[in-house]
Structures are given as C-alpha cells and as structure tokens.
Amino acid sequence: MKKLNNNSITFLSTDELADRWPVSRRTLEGWRLRHEGPGYIKLGSRVAYPIDEVVAYEQAHLFGAWRHES
C-alpha cells in the first residue's frame, strides 16, 4: 500500500490487490479491459487502485450475514 504524498489517498498495486483477494493479476487485467471491478488510475503503464474504491467495491459485493444496509 502506498501513498502519493503525506496527505493523499492510499493506493494498492495490482499485485497487492491480487494478494488481498484470491484472484490473479490476469483476472484484474481482464476486469479492467471489461470495465469491471473497482475503480483504478493508470499513469503510464502503472495501475493503482485507491483503497477507498477497493473497500467500496467489497462492500457493494457483500452477501448474507455480512451485508449491512445503510
């Protein structure tokens, strides 16, 4: 997990997100191509997932007892 600077958003790399979820880098790449999965930014060839986007995606895909409606 990295921050761009001291007071900015925290980001996950593709490898870090693949480790967080039981998915491969290829799965994440495919999702990006199909405009699926959490939001991300791309700077040159580098992809970064804002942690807020990752958490929001996780919460939006909760099922069963873990799901909390606001």
mmCIF file as Biopython writes it, N, C-alpha, C and O atoms, coordinates in Angstrom:
data_model
#
loop_
_atom_site.group_PDB
_atom_site.id
_atom_site.type_symbol
_atom_site.label_atom_id
_atom_site.label_alt_id
_atom_site.label_comp_id
_atom_site.label_asym_id
_atom_site.label_entity_id
_atom_site.label_seq_id
_atom_site.pdbx_PDB_ins_code
_atom_site.Cartn_x
_atom_site.Cartn_y
_atom_site.Cartn_z
_atom_site.occupancy
_atom_site.B_iso_or_equiv
_atom_site.auth_seq_id
_atom_site.auth_asym_id
_atom_site.pdbx_PDB_model_num
ATOM 1   N N  . MET A ? 1  ? 0.848   -1.157  0.000   1.0 0.0 1  A 1 
ATOM 2   C CA . MET A ? 1  ? 0.000   0.000   0.000   1.0 0.0 1  A 1 
ATOM 3   C C  . MET A ? 1  ? 0.900   1.229   0.000   1.0 0.0 1  A 1 
ATOM 4   O O  . MET A ? 1  ? 1.846   1.315   0.783   1.0 0.0 1  A 1 
ATOM 5   N N  . LYS A ? 2  ? 0.605   2.167   -0.872  1.0 0.0 2  A 1 
ATOM 6   C CA . LYS A ? 2  ? 1.436   3.355   -0.984  1.0 0.0 2  A 1 
ATOM 7   C C  . LYS A ? 2  ? 0.581   4.602   -1.003  1.0 0.0 2  A 1 
ATOM 8   O O  . LYS A ? 2  ? -0.573  4.579   -1.431  1.0 0.0 2  A 1 
ATOM 9   N N  . LYS A ? 3  ? 1.166   5.694   -0.533  1.0 0.0 3  A 1 
ATOM 10  C CA . LYS A ? 3  ? 0.530   6.998   -0.623  1.0 0.0 3  A 1 
ATOM 11  C C  . LYS A ? 3  ? 1.325   7.829   -1.616  1.0 0.0 3  A 1 
ATOM 12  O O  . LYS A ? 3  ? 2.549   7.721   -1.689  1.0 0.0 3  A 1 
ATOM 13  N N  . LEU A ? 4  ? 0.621   8.664   -2.386  1.0 0.0 4  A 1 
ATOM 14  C CA . LEU A ? 4  ? 1.326   9.542   -3.308  1.0 0.0 4  A 1 
ATOM 15  C C  . LEU A ? 4  ? 2.112   10.606  -2.565  1.0 0.0 4  A 1 
ATOM 16  O O  . LEU A ? 4  ? 3.225   10.951  -2.962  1.0 0.0 4  A 1 
ATOM 17  N N  . ASN A ? 5  ? 1.541   11.130  -1.487  1.0 0.0 5  A 1 
ATOM 18  C CA . ASN A ? 5  ? 2.264   12.041  -0.611  1.0 0.0 5  A 1 
ATOM 19  C C  . ASN A ? 5  ? 1.641   11.944  0.775   1.0 0.0 5  A 1 
ATOM 20  O O  . ASN A ? 5  ? 0.739   11.133  0.986   1.0 0.0 5  A 1 
ATOM 21  N N  . ASN A ? 6  ? 2.096   12.739  1.705   1.0 0.0 6  A 1 
ATOM 22  C CA . ASN A ? 6  ? 1.674   12.607  3.102   1.0 0.0 6  A 1 
ATOM 23  C C  . ASN A ? 6  ? 0.191   12.817  3.349   1.0 0.0 6  A 1 
ATOM 24  O O  . ASN A ? 6  ? -0.339  12.270  4.316   1.0 0.0 6  A 1 
ATOM 25  N N  . ASN A ? 7  ? -0.500  13.583  2.521   1.0 0.0 7  A 1 
ATOM 26  C CA . ASN A ? 7  ? -1.903  13.873  2.786   1.0 0.0 7  A 1 
ATOM 27  C C  . ASN A ? 7  ? -2.810  13.453  1.628   1.0 0.0 7  A 1 
ATOM 28  O O  . ASN A ? 7  ? -3.812  14.112  1.351   1.0 0.0 7  A 1 
ATOM 29  N N  . SER A ? 8  ? -2.463  12.374  0.965   1.0 0.0 8  A 1 
ATOM 30  C CA . SER A ? 8  ? -3.272  11.931  -0.169  1.0 0.0 8  A 1 
ATOM 31  C C  . SER A ? 8  ? -3.832  10.534  0.054   1.0 0.0 8  A 1 
ATOM 32  O O  . SER A ? 8  ? -3.658  9.928   1.111   1.0 0.0 8  A 1 
ATOM 33  N N  . ILE A ? 9  ? -4.496  10.055  -0.958  1.0 0.0 9  A 1 
ATOM 34  C CA . ILE A ? 9  ? -5.167  8.762   -0.933  1.0 0.0 9  A 1 
ATOM 35  C C  . ILE A ? 9  ? -4.136  7.632   -0.946  1.0 0.0 9  A 1 
ATOM 36  O O  . ILE A ? 9  ? -3.073  7.747   -1.557  1.0 0.0 9  A 1 
ATOM 37  N N  . THR A ? 10 ? -4.472  6.547   -0.263  1.0 0.0 10 A 1 
ATOM 38  C CA . THR A ? 10 ? -3.641  5.347   -0.272  1.0 0.0 10 A 1 
ATOM 39  C C  . THR A ? 10 ? -4.061  4.461   -1.440  1.0 0.0 10 A 1 
ATOM 40  O O  . THR A ? 10 ? -5.251  4.318   -1.719  1.0 0.0 10 A 1 
ATOM 41  N N  . PHE A ? 11 ? -3.092  3.873   -2.113  1.0 0.0 11 A 1 
ATOM 42  C CA . PHE A ? 11 ? -3.331  3.041   -3.284  1.0 0.0 11 A 1 
ATOM 43  C C  . PHE A ? 11 ? -2.777  1.639   -3.097  1.0 0.0 11 A 1 
ATOM 44  O O  . PHE A ? 11 ? -1.807  1.433   -2.368  1.0 0.0 11 A 1 
ATOM 45  N N  . LEU A ? 12 ? -3.408  0.671   -3.770  1.0 0.0 12 A 1 
ATOM 46  C CA . LEU A ? 12 ? -2.889  -0.695  -3.856  1.0 0.0 12 A 1 
ATOM 47  C C  . LEU A ? 12 ? -2.404  -0.933  -5.281  1.0 0.0 12 A 1 
ATOM 48  O O  . LEU A ? 12 ? -3.018  -0.465  -6.239  1.0 0.0 12 A 1 
ATOM 49  N N  . SER A ? 13 ? -1.312  -1.654  -5.415  1.0 0.0 13 A 1 
ATOM 50  C CA . SER A ? 13 ? -0.852  -2.081  -6.739  1.0 0.0 13 A 1 
ATOM 51  C C  . SER A ? 13 ? -1.689  -3.286  -7.182  1.0 0.0 13 A 1 
ATOM 52  O O  . SER A ? 13 ? -2.449  -3.842  -6.389  1.0 0.0 13 A 1 
ATOM 53  N N  . THR A ? 14 ? -1.549  -3.675  -8.422  1.0 0.0 14 A 1 
ATOM 54  C CA . THR A ? 14 ? -2.248  -4.869  -8.919  1.0 0.0 14 A 1 
ATOM 55  C C  . THR A ? 14 ? -1.840  -6.097  -8.106  1.0 0.0 14 A 1 
ATOM 56  O O  . THR A ? 14 ? -2.689  -6.914  -7.750  1.0 0.0 14 A 1 
ATOM 57  N N  . ASP A ? 15 ? -0.557  -6.229  -7.814  1.0 0.0 15 A 1 
ATOM 58  C CA . ASP A ? 15 ? -0.089  -7.372  -7.007  1.0 0.0 15 A 1 
ATOM 59  C C  . ASP A ? 15 ? -0.693  -7.358  -5.612  1.0 0.0 15 A 1 
ATOM 60  O O  . ASP A ? 15 ? -1.100  -8.400  -5.098  1.0 0.0 15 A 1 
ATOM 61  N N  . GLU A ? 16 ? -0.751  -6.181  -4.997  1.0 0.0 16 A 1 
ATOM 62  C CA . GLU A ? 16 ? -1.317  -6.082  -3.656  1.0 0.0 16 A 1 
ATOM 63  C C  . GLU A ? 16 ? -2.807  -6.427  -3.647  1.0 0.0 16 A 1 
ATOM 64  O O  . GLU A ? 16 ? -3.283  -7.087  -2.723  1.0 0.0 16 A 1 
ATOM 65  N N  . LEU A ? 17 ? -3.546  -5.984  -4.669  1.0 0.0 17 A 1 
ATOM 66  C CA . LEU A ? 17 ? -4.969  -6.317  -4.733  1.0 0.0 17 A 1 
ATOM 67  C C  . LEU A ? 17 ? -5.163  -7.801  -5.023  1.0 0.0 17 A 1 
ATOM 68  O O  . LEU A ? 17 ? -6.066  -8.424  -4.464  1.0 0.0 17 A 1 
ATOM 69  N N  . ALA A ? 18 ? -4.338  -8.370  -5.879  1.0 0.0 18 A 1 
ATOM 70  C CA . ALA A ? 18 ? -4.413  -9.811  -6.153  1.0 0.0 18 A 1 
ATOM 71  C C  . ALA A ? 18 ? -4.136  -10.618 -4.884  1.0 0.0 18 A 1 
ATOM 72  O O  . ALA A ? 18 ? -4.726  -11.680 -4.687  1.0 0.0 18 A 1 
ATOM 73  N N  . ASP A ? 19 ? -3.245  -10.124 -4.025  1.0 0.0 19 A 1 
ATOM 74  C CA . ASP A ? 19 ? -2.975  -10.785 -2.741  1.0 0.0 19 A 1 
ATOM 75  C C  . ASP A ? 19 ? -4.133  -10.604 -1.759  1.0 0.0 19 A 1 
ATOM 76  O O  . ASP A ? 19 ? -4.456  -11.515 -0.996  1.0 0.0 19 A 1 
ATOM 77  N N  . ARG A ? 20 ? -4.749  -9.432  -1.782  1.0 0.0 20 A 1 
ATOM 78  C CA . ARG A ? 20 ? -5.864  -9.139  -0.875  1.0 0.0 20 A 1 
ATOM 79  C C  . ARG A ? 20 ? -7.064  -10.029 -1.185  1.0 0.0 20 A 1 
ATOM 80  O O  . ARG A ? 20 ? -7.731  -10.525 -0.278  1.0 0.0 20 A 1 
ATOM 81  N N  . TRP A ? 21 ? -7.328  -10.224 -2.465  1.0 0.0 21 A 1 
ATOM 82  C CA . TRP A ? 21 ? -8.430  -11.074 -2.918  1.0 0.0 21 A 1 
ATOM 83  C C  . TRP A ? 21 ? -7.810  -12.324 -3.540  1.0 0.0 21 A 1 
ATOM 84  O O  . TRP A ? 21 ? -6.697  -12.245 -4.059  1.0 0.0 21 A 1 
ATOM 85  N N  . PRO A ? 22 ? -8.469  -13.446 -3.509  1.0 0.0 22 A 1 
ATOM 86  C CA . PRO A ? 22 ? -7.901  -14.649 -4.131  1.0 0.0 22 A 1 
ATOM 87  C C  . PRO A ? 22 ? -8.115  -14.655 -5.646  1.0 0.0 22 A 1 
ATOM 88  O O  . PRO A ? 22 ? -8.821  -15.509 -6.183  1.0 0.0 22 A 1 
ATOM 89  N N  . VAL A ? 23 ? -7.492  -13.687 -6.326  1.0 0.0 23 A 1 
ATOM 90  C CA . VAL A ? 23 ? -7.588  -13.592 -7.786  1.0 0.0 23 A 1 
ATOM 91  C C  . VAL A ? 23 ? -6.193  -13.385 -8.364  1.0 0.0 23 A 1 
ATOM 92  O O  . VAL A ? 23 ? -5.271  -12.969 -7.661  1.0 0.0 23 A 1 
ATOM 93  N N  . SER A ? 24 ? -6.055  -13.676 -9.630  1.0 0.0 24 A 1 
ATOM 94  C CA . SER A ? 24 ? -4.766  -13.494 -10.288 1.0 0.0 24 A 1 
ATOM 95  C C  . SER A ? 24 ? -4.652  -12.090 -10.874 1.0 0.0 24 A 1 
ATOM 96  O O  . SER A ? 24 ? -5.643  -11.374 -11.014 1.0 0.0 24 A 1 
ATOM 97  N N  . ARG A ? 25 ? -3.435  -11.721 -11.207 1.0 0.0 25 A 1 
ATOM 98  C CA . ARG A ? 25 ? -3.194  -10.456 -11.916 1.0 0.0 25 A 1 
ATOM 99  C C  . ARG A ? 25 ? -3.971  -10.444 -13.221 1.0 0.0 25 A 1 
ATOM 100 O O  . ARG A ? 25 ? -4.525  -9.416  -13.611 1.0 0.0 25 A 1 
ATOM 101 N N  . ARG A ? 26 ? -4.011  -11.578 -13.892 1.0 0.0 26 A 1 
ATOM 102 C CA . ARG A ? 26 ? -4.730  -11.675 -15.170 1.0 0.0 26 A 1 
ATOM 103 C C  . ARG A ? 26 ? -6.219  -11.390 -15.012 1.0 0.0 26 A 1 
ATOM 104 O O  . ARG A ? 26 ? -6.829  -10.746 -15.865 1.0 0.0 26 A 1 
ATOM 105 N N  . THR A ? 27 ? -6.800  -11.875 -13.916 1.0 0.0 27 A 1 
ATOM 106 C CA . THR A ? 27 ? -8.212  -11.596 -13.649 1.0 0.0 27 A 1 
ATOM 107 C C  . THR A ? 27 ? -8.427  -10.098 -13.514 1.0 0.0 27 A 1 
ATOM 108 O O  . THR A ? 27 ? -9.360  -9.552  -14.103 1.0 0.0 27 A 1 
ATOM 109 N N  . LEU A ? 28 ? -7.581  -9.430  -12.749 1.0 0.0 28 A 1 
ATOM 110 C CA . LEU A ? 28 ? -7.703  -7.984  -12.573 1.0 0.0 28 A 1 
ATOM 111 C C  . LEU A ? 28 ? -7.508  -7.250  -13.898 1.0 0.0 28 A 1 
ATOM 112 O O  . LEU A ? 28 ? -8.211  -6.279  -14.178 1.0 0.0 28 A 1 
ATOM 113 N N  . GLU A ? 29 ? -6.565  -7.705  -14.708 1.0 0.0 29 A 1 
ATOM 114 C CA . GLU A ? 29 ? -6.341  -7.099  -16.024 1.0 0.0 29 A 1 
ATOM 115 C C  . GLU A ? 29 ? -7.581  -7.264  -16.905 1.0 0.0 29 A 1 
ATOM 116 O O  . GLU A ? 29 ? -7.987  -6.330  -17.597 1.0 0.0 29 A 1 
ATOM 117 N N  . GLY A ? 30 ? -8.177  -8.453  -16.875 1.0 0.0 30 A 1 
ATOM 118 C CA . GLY A ? 30 ? -9.395  -8.706  -17.647 1.0 0.0 30 A 1 
ATOM 119 C C  . GLY A ? 30 ? -10.545 -7.822  -17.194 1.0 0.0 30 A 1 
ATOM 120 O O  . GLY A ? 30 ? -11.294 -7.297  -18.017 1.0 0.0 30 A 1 
ATOM 121 N N  . TRP A ? 31 ? -10.683 -7.657  -15.889 1.0 0.0 31 A 1 
ATOM 122 C CA . TRP A ? 31 ? -11.733 -6.779  -15.366 1.0 0.0 31 A 1 
ATOM 123 C C  . TRP A ? 31 ? -11.533 -5.352  -15.869 1.0 0.0 31 A 1 
ATOM 124 O O  . TRP A ? 31 ? -12.493 -4.685  -16.255 1.0 0.0 31 A 1 
ATOM 125 N N  . ARG A ? 32 ? -10.290 -4.891  -15.863 1.0 0.0 32 A 1 
ATOM 126 C CA . ARG A ? 32 ? -10.035 -3.522  -16.346 1.0 0.0 32 A 1 
ATOM 127 C C  . ARG A ? 32 ? -10.412 -3.396  -17.813 1.0 0.0 32 A 1 
ATOM 128 O O  . ARG A ? 32 ? -11.003 -2.395  -18.218 1.0 0.0 32 A 1 
ATOM 129 N N  . LEU A ? 33 ? -10.081 -4.390  -18.604 1.0 0.0 33 A 1 
ATOM 130 C CA . LEU A ? 33 ? -10.428 -4.350  -20.029 1.0 0.0 33 A 1 
ATOM 131 C C  . LEU A ? 33 ? -11.939 -4.331  -20.257 1.0 0.0 33 A 1 
ATOM 132 O O  . LEU A ? 33 ? -12.424 -3.728  -21.214 1.0 0.0 33 A 1 
ATOM 133 N N  . ARG A ? 34 ? -12.674 -4.997  -19.369 1.0 0.0 34 A 1 
ATOM 134 C CA . ARG A ? 34 ? -14.140 -5.081  -19.485 1.0 0.0 34 A 1 
ATOM 135 C C  . ARG A ? 34 ? -14.849 -4.031  -18.632 1.0 0.0 34 A 1 
ATOM 136 O O  . ARG A ? 34 ? -16.073 -4.053  -18.507 1.0 0.0 34 A 1 
ATOM 137 N N  . HIS A ? 35 ? -14.083 -3.115  -18.050 1.0 0.0 35 A 1 
ATOM 138 C CA . HIS A ? 35 ? -14.637 -2.058  -17.186 1.0 0.0 35 A 1 
ATOM 139 C C  . HIS A ? 35 ? -15.431 -2.654  -16.033 1.0 0.0 35 A 1 
ATOM 140 O O  . HIS A ? 35 ? -16.527 -2.192  -15.716 1.0 0.0 35 A 1 
ATOM 141 N N  . GLU A ? 36 ? -14.870 -3.680  -15.413 1.0 0.0 36 A 1 
ATOM 142 C CA . GLU A ? 36 ? -15.440 -4.329  -14.231 1.0 0.0 36 A 1 
ATOM 143 C C  . GLU A ? 36 ? -14.487 -4.105  -13.058 1.0 0.0 36 A 1 
ATOM 144 O O  . GLU A ? 36 ? -13.384 -3.587  -13.234 1.0 0.0 36 A 1 
ATOM 145 N N  . GLY A ? 37 ? -14.917 -4.494  -11.879 1.0 0.0 37 A 1 
ATOM 146 C CA . GLY A ? 37 ? -14.060 -4.393  -10.706 1.0 0.0 37 A 1 
ATOM 147 C C  . GLY A ? 37 ? -13.998 -2.987  -10.157 1.0 0.0 37 A 1 
ATOM 148 O O  . GLY A ? 37 ? -14.738 -2.107  -10.597 1.0 0.0 37 A 1 
ATOM 149 N N  . PRO A ? 38 ? -13.112 -2.771  -9.190  1.0 0.0 38 A 1 
ATOM 150 C CA . PRO A ? 38 ? -13.013 -1.458  -8.554  1.0 0.0 38 A 1 
ATOM 151 C C  . PRO A ? 38 ? -12.374 -0.428  -9.471  1.0 0.0 38 A 1 
ATOM 152 O O  . PRO A ? 38 ? -11.663 -0.765  -10.418 1.0 0.0 38 A 1 
ATOM 153 N N  . GLY A ? 39 ? -12.648 0.852   -9.162  1.0 0.0 39 A 1 
ATOM 154 C CA . GLY A ? 39 ? -12.022 1.934   -9.908  1.0 0.0 39 A 1 
ATOM 155 C C  . GLY A ? 39 ? -10.512 1.919   -9.731  1.0 0.0 39 A 1 
ATOM 156 O O  . GLY A ? 39 ? -9.998  1.436   -8.722  1.0 0.0 39 A 1 
ATOM 157 N N  . TYR A ? 40 ? -9.816  2.447   -10.712 1.0 0.0 40 A 1 
ATOM 158 C CA . TYR A ? 40 ? -8.350  2.483   -10.672 1.0 0.0 40 A 1 
ATOM 159 C C  . TYR A ? 40 ? -7.868  3.701   -11.441 1.0 0.0 40 A 1 
ATOM 160 O O  . TYR A ? 40 ? -8.632  4.337   -12.168 1.0 0.0 40 A 1 
ATOM 161 N N  . ILE A ? 41 ? -6.604  4.014   -11.274 1.0 0.0 41 A 1 
ATOM 162 C CA . ILE A ? 41 ? -5.976  5.040   -12.093 1.0 0.0 41 A 1 
ATOM 163 C C  . ILE A ? 41 ? -4.812  4.402   -12.835 1.0 0.0 41 A 1 
ATOM 164 O O  . ILE A ? 41 ? -4.225  3.421   -12.378 1.0 0.0 41 A 1 
ATOM 165 N N  . LYS A ? 42 ? -4.496  4.966   -13.965 1.0 0.0 42 A 1 
ATOM 166 C CA . LYS A ? 42 ? -3.368  4.464   -14.751 1.0 0.0 42 A 1 
ATOM 167 C C  . LYS A ? 42 ? -2.487  5.652   -15.111 1.0 0.0 42 A 1 
ATOM 168 O O  . LYS A ? 42 ? -2.936  6.618   -15.729 1.0 0.0 42 A 1 
ATOM 169 N N  . LEU A ? 43 ? -1.238  5.560   -14.716 1.0 0.0 43 A 1 
ATOM 170 C CA . LEU A ? 43 ? -0.243  6.575   -15.023 1.0 0.0 43 A 1 
ATOM 171 C C  . LEU A ? 43 ? 0.861   5.900   -15.817 1.0 0.0 43 A 1 
ATOM 172 O O  . LEU A ? 43 ? 1.669   5.151   -15.269 1.0 0.0 43 A 1 
ATOM 173 N N  . GLY A ? 44 ? 0.886   6.171   -17.098 1.0 0.0 44 A 1 
ATOM 174 C CA . GLY A ? 44 ? 1.812   5.442   -17.961 1.0 0.0 44 A 1 
ATOM 175 C C  . GLY A ? 44 ? 1.401   3.985   -17.988 1.0 0.0 44 A 1 
ATOM 176 O O  . GLY A ? 44 ? 0.260   3.670   -18.326 1.0 0.0 44 A 1 
ATOM 177 N N  . SER A ? 45 ? 2.307   3.098   -17.639 1.0 0.0 45 A 1 
ATOM 178 C CA . SER A ? 45 ? 1.989   1.672   -17.610 1.0 0.0 45 A 1 
ATOM 179 C C  . SER A ? 45 ? 1.625   1.187   -16.204 1.0 0.0 45 A 1 
ATOM 180 O O  . SER A ? 45 ? 1.327   0.007   -16.018 1.0 0.0 45 A 1 
ATOM 181 N N  . ARG A ? 46 ? 1.646   2.081   -15.216 1.0 0.0 46 A 1 
ATOM 182 C CA . ARG A ? 46 ? 1.370   1.703   -13.827 1.0 0.0 46 A 1 
ATOM 183 C C  . ARG A ? 46 ? -0.115  1.849   -13.513 1.0 0.0 46 A 1 
ATOM 184 O O  . ARG A ? 46 ? -0.749  2.842   -13.870 1.0 0.0 46 A 1 
ATOM 185 N N  . VAL A ? 47 ? -0.654  0.837   -12.835 1.0 0.0 47 A 1 
ATOM 186 C CA . VAL A ? 47 ? -2.044  0.828   -12.406 1.0 0.0 47 A 1 
ATOM 187 C C  . VAL A ? 47 ? -2.070  0.887   -10.887 1.0 0.0 47 A 1 
ATOM 188 O O  . VAL A ? 47 ? -1.303  0.194   -10.219 1.0 0.0 47 A 1 
ATOM 189 N N  . ALA A ? 48 ? -2.947  1.710   -10.348 1.0 0.0 48 A 1 
ATOM 190 C CA . ALA A ? 48 ? -3.091  1.829   -8.899  1.0 0.0 48 A 1 
ATOM 191 C C  . ALA A ? 48 ? -4.569  1.879   -8.554  1.0 0.0 48 A 1 
ATOM 192 O O  . ALA A ? 48 ? -5.353  2.560   -9.217  1.0 0.0 48 A 1 
ATOM 193 N N  . TYR A ? 49 ? -4.941  1.150   -7.508  1.0 0.0 49 A 1 
ATOM 194 C CA . TYR A ? 49 ? -6.323  1.092   -7.039  1.0 0.0 49 A 1 
ATOM 195 C C  . TYR A ? 49 ? -6.444  1.891   -5.749  1.0 0.0 49 A 1 
ATOM 196 O O  . TYR A ? 49 ? -5.840  1.516   -4.744  1.0 0.0 49 A 1 
ATOM 197 N N  . PRO A ? 50 ? -7.216  2.996   -5.747  1.0 0.0 50 A 1 
ATOM 198 C CA . PRO A ? 50 ? -7.424  3.723   -4.486  1.0 0.0 50 A 1 
ATOM 199 C C  . PRO A ? 50 ? -8.099  2.797   -3.473  1.0 0.0 50 A 1 
ATOM 200 O O  . PRO A ? 50 ? -9.083  2.131   -3.797  1.0 0.0 50 A 1 
ATOM 201 N N  . ILE A ? 51 ? -7.578  2.757   -2.263  1.0 0.0 51 A 1 
ATOM 202 C CA . ILE A ? 51 ? -8.115  1.848   -1.245  1.0 0.0 51 A 1 
ATOM 203 C C  . ILE A ? 51 ? -9.593  2.112   -1.003  1.0 0.0 51 A 1 
ATOM 204 O O  . ILE A ? 51 ? -10.345 1.177   -0.730  1.0 0.0 51 A 1 
ATOM 205 N N  . ASP A ? 52 ? -10.030 3.372   -1.098  1.0 0.0 52 A 1 
ATOM 206 C CA . ASP A ? 52 ? -11.453 3.687   -0.916  1.0 0.0 52 A 1 
ATOM 207 C C  . ASP A ? 52 ? -12.310 2.995   -1.982  1.0 0.0 52 A 1 
ATOM 208 O O  . ASP A ? 52 ? -13.413 2.538   -1.684  1.0 0.0 52 A 1 
ATOM 209 N N  . GLU A ? 53 ? -11.814 2.916   -3.210  1.0 0.0 53 A 1 
ATOM 210 C CA . GLU A ? 53 ? -12.533 2.226   -4.281  1.0 0.0 53 A 1 
ATOM 211 C C  . GLU A ? 53 ? -12.598 0.726   -4.018  1.0 0.0 53 A 1 
ATOM 212 O O  . GLU A ? 53 ? -13.624 0.091   -4.263  1.0 0.0 53 A 1 
ATOM 213 N N  . VAL A ? 54 ? -11.502 0.162   -3.519  1.0 0.0 54 A 1 
ATOM 214 C CA . VAL A ? 54 ? -11.444 -1.267  -3.216  1.0 0.0 54 A 1 
ATOM 215 C C  . VAL A ? 54 ? -12.440 -1.608  -2.109  1.0 0.0 54 A 1 
ATOM 216 O O  . VAL A ? 54 ? -13.194 -2.574  -2.227  1.0 0.0 54 A 1 
ATOM 217 N N  . VAL A ? 55 ? -12.444 -0.822  -1.042  1.0 0.0 55 A 1 
ATOM 218 C CA . VAL A ? 55 ? -13.355 -1.068  0.083   1.0 0.0 55 A 1 
ATOM 219 C C  . VAL A ? 55 ? -14.806 -0.889  -0.364  1.0 0.0 55 A 1 
ATOM 220 O O  . VAL A ? 55 ? -15.662 -1.692  0.006   1.0 0.0 55 A 1 
ATOM 221 N N  . ALA A ? 56 ? -15.094 0.141   -1.147  1.0 0.0 56 A 1 
ATOM 222 C CA . ALA A ? 56 ? -16.464 0.359   -1.643  1.0 0.0 56 A 1 
ATOM 223 C C  . ALA A ? 56 ? -16.908 -0.814  -2.510  1.0 0.0 56 A 1 
ATOM 224 O O  . ALA A ? 56 ? -18.055 -1.251  -2.418  1.0 0.0 56 A 1 
ATOM 225 N N  . TYR A ? 57 ? -16.017 -1.325  -3.346  1.0 0.0 57 A 1 
ATOM 226 C CA . TYR A ? 57 ? -16.342 -2.475  -4.197  1.0 0.0 57 A 1 
ATOM 227 C C  . TYR A ? 57 ? -16.630 -3.704  -3.338  1.0 0.0 57 A 1 
ATOM 228 O O  . TYR A ? 57 ? -17.579 -4.443  -3.601  1.0 0.0 57 A 1 
ATOM 229 N N  . GLU A ? 58 ? -15.812 -3.918  -2.318  1.0 0.0 58 A 1 
ATOM 230 C CA . GLU A ? 58 ? -16.023 -5.047  -1.405  1.0 0.0 58 A 1 
ATOM 231 C C  . GLU A ? 58 ? -17.378 -4.925  -0.707  1.0 0.0 58 A 1 
ATOM 232 O O  . GLU A ? 58 ? -18.126 -5.900  -0.627  1.0 0.0 58 A 1 
ATOM 233 N N  . GLN A ? 59 ? -17.690 -3.748  -0.212  1.0 0.0 59 A 1 
ATOM 234 C CA . GLN A ? 59 ? -18.956 -3.556  0.494   1.0 0.0 59 A 1 
ATOM 235 C C  . GLN A ? 59 ? -20.152 -3.731  -0.431  1.0 0.0 59 A 1 
ATOM 236 O O  . GLN A ? 59 ? -21.185 -4.254  -0.015  1.0 0.0 59 A 1 
ATOM 237 N N  . ALA A ? 60 ? -20.023 -3.303  -1.675  1.0 0.0 60 A 1 
ATOM 238 C CA . ALA A ? 60 ? -21.113 -3.435  -2.639  1.0 0.0 60 A 1 
ATOM 239 C C  . ALA A ? 60 ? -21.356 -4.891  -3.044  1.0 0.0 60 A 1 
ATOM 240 O O  . ALA A ? 60 ? -22.413 -5.217  -3.584  1.0 0.0 60 A 1 
ATOM 241 N N  . HIS A ? 61 ? -20.382 -5.761  -2.785  1.0 0.0 61 A 1 
ATOM 242 C CA . HIS A ? 61 ? -20.495 -7.159  -3.188  1.0 0.0 61 A 1 
ATOM 243 C C  . HIS A ? 61 ? -20.602 -8.119  -2.011  1.0 0.0 61 A 1 
ATOM 244 O O  . HIS A ? 61 ? -20.349 -9.315  -2.152  1.0 0.0 61 A 1 
ATOM 245 N N  . LEU A ? 62 ? -20.981 -7.587  -0.841  1.0 0.0 62 A 1 
ATOM 246 C CA . LEU A ? 62 ? -21.185 -8.443  0.324   1.0 0.0 62 A 1 
ATOM 247 C C  . LEU A ? 62 ? -22.517 -9.173  0.217   1.0 0.0 62 A 1 
ATOM 248 O O  . LEU A ? 62 ? -23.500 -8.618  -0.274  1.0 0.0 62 A 1 
ATOM 249 N N  . PHE A ? 63 ? -22.544 -10.399 0.671   1.0 0.0 63 A 1 
ATOM 250 C CA . PHE A ? 63 ? -23.758 -11.205 0.673   1.0 0.0 63 A 1 
ATOM 251 C C  . PHE A ? 63 ? -23.975 -11.795 2.053   1.0 0.0 63 A 1 
ATOM 252 O O  . PHE A ? 63 ? -23.037 -11.907 2.842   1.0 0.0 63 A 1 
ATOM 253 N N  . GLY A ? 64 ? -25.199 -12.167 2.341   1.0 0.0 64 A 1 
ATOM 254 C CA . GLY A ? 64 ? -25.507 -12.891 3.566   1.0 0.0 64 A 1 
ATOM 255 C C  . GLY A ? 64 ? -25.364 -12.055 4.818   1.0 0.0 64 A 1 
ATOM 256 O O  . GLY A ? 64 ? -25.673 -10.864 4.826   1.0 0.0 64 A 1 
ATOM 257 N N  . ALA A ? 65 ? -24.895 -12.689 5.869   1.0 0.0 65 A 1 
ATOM 258 C CA . ALA A ? 65 ? -24.844 -12.088 7.196   1.0 0.0 65 A 1 
ATOM 259 C C  . ALA A ? 65 ? -23.928 -10.873 7.260   1.0 0.0 65 A 1 
ATOM 260 O O  . ALA A ? 65 ? -24.102 -10.036 8.146   1.0 0.0 65 A 1 
ATOM 261 N N  . TRP A ? 66 ? -22.973 -10.745 6.368   1.0 0.0 66 A 1 
ATOM 262 C CA . TRP A ? 66 ? -22.034 -9.618  6.416   1.0 0.0 66 A 1 
ATOM 263 C C  . TRP A ? 66 ? -22.633 -8.345  5.840   1.0 0.0 66 A 1 
ATOM 264 O O  . TRP A ? 66 ? -22.132 -7.249  6.089   1.0 0.0 66 A 1 
ATOM 265 N N  . ARG A ? 67 ? -23.703 -8.487  5.071   1.0 0.0 67 A 1 
ATOM 266 C CA . ARG A ? 67 ? -24.267 -7.335  4.372   1.0 0.0 67 A 1 
ATOM 267 C C  . ARG A ? 67 ? -24.992 -6.417  5.366   1.0 0.0 67 A 1 
ATOM 268 O O  . ARG A ? 67 ? -25.864 -6.862  6.112   1.0 0.0 67 A 1 
ATOM 269 N N  . HIS A ? 68 ? -24.622 -5.148  5.367   1.0 0.0 68 A 1 
ATOM 270 C CA . HIS A ? 68 ? -25.270 -4.155  6.226   1.0 0.0 68 A 1 
ATOM 271 C C  . HIS A ? 68 ? -25.837 -3.060  5.344   1.0 0.0 68 A 1 
ATOM 272 O O  . HIS A ? 68 ? -25.091 -2.385  4.636   1.0 0.0 68 A 1 
ATOM 273 N N  . GLU A ? 69 ? -27.115 -2.883  5.377   1.0 0.0 69 A 1 
ATOM 274 C CA . GLU A ? 69 ? -27.767 -1.835  4.608   1.0 0.0 69 A 1 
ATOM 275 C C  . GLU A ? 69 ? -27.646 -0.517  5.365   1.0 0.0 69 A 1 
ATOM 276 O O  . GLU A ? 69 ? -27.782 -0.492  6.589   1.0 0.0 69 A 1 
ATOM 277 N N  . SER A ? 70 ? -27.397 0.556   4.664   1.0 0.0 70 A 1 
ATOM 278 C CA . SER A ? 70 ? -27.315 1.879   5.300   1.0 0.0 70 A 1 
ATOM 279 C C  . SER A ? 70 ? -28.624 2.599   5.152   1.0 0.0 70 A 1 
ATOM 280 O O  . SER A ? 70 ? -28.763 3.729   5.620   1.0 0.0 70 A 1 
#
